[in-house]
Amino acid sequence: QTTWGERVLARLRVQGDESTIDAGCGTGRLTAQLMARLPHGRLIAIDRSWNMLLTARANLRPEFGRRIAYVRVD
């Protein structure tokens, strides 16, 4: 899934200040790659698993701080 997601990100054109959603963020690996391209942007990381959201937050918060919100959605 990471390889597929990286191909999608490679096609994505951004200015760097967008607000976006990552539906099914998992551990946040692709979320980090997207956020690196949004230095002035914000993101809502969504997953149905609290464990995945907790892992994503632990992985992402040191670098991206509060520019990412984490939401559990079924």
N, C-alpha and C positions, 0 to 999 in steps of 0.2 A: 504494500500500500504506500510506503514511503516513496518508492520510485515513481509510481503513478502520480502522487501528489507533487513531487518535484517537477514533473513534466508540466503539470497544470500551472504551478507557480512560475515556471520559466516563460509561459505564454502571457502571464498576467502583466498588464501595464498599469503602473501606479505612479502617483506624484509624490507620495511619501507622507501625506497628511490625512489620508482617508480614515474613516471609521468602518470597521468590517466585523463580520461574524465568522468564526471557525466552528462549523457544526460537526460534531464528532471529533473533538480536538485530541482525544486520547492522552498520551503522555506529554504532548506539546512539542514534539520534534518538528513537525511542519509549521506549527504556530510560530516557533522561534524563527524559522526561515522567513516567514511572511513578515513578522514584526521587524526583522532586520532591514526589510525594504520599506518600512513605514516608520522612519525615525521620529516623525511628529504625529503619528496616527494613534488610534485607539482600537481595541479589539474586544469582542465578547467571545470568550471560549465556552462552548456548549458541549456537554456530554451527558449521557444518561447515567453514567457511573460516577458516584462520589469518589471512589478510589482513583479513577482516572483523573478527575478534576483536582484532587489533592496532589497527585503526582505531577500533573501539569503545572500547578501553582508552585510547587517546590522547585521544579525545573526552570520556570520562567520568571518568577518574581525577582530573583537576584539581578537579572539583567534588564527587565522591562518594568519592574515596579508596579505601580498602580495603573499603568496604561492598559492593563488587561483586567477585565472583570470575568468571573467564573460563575457559570449558571448551570444547574442540573435541570435537564428537560427530558421527559420521556419521549 
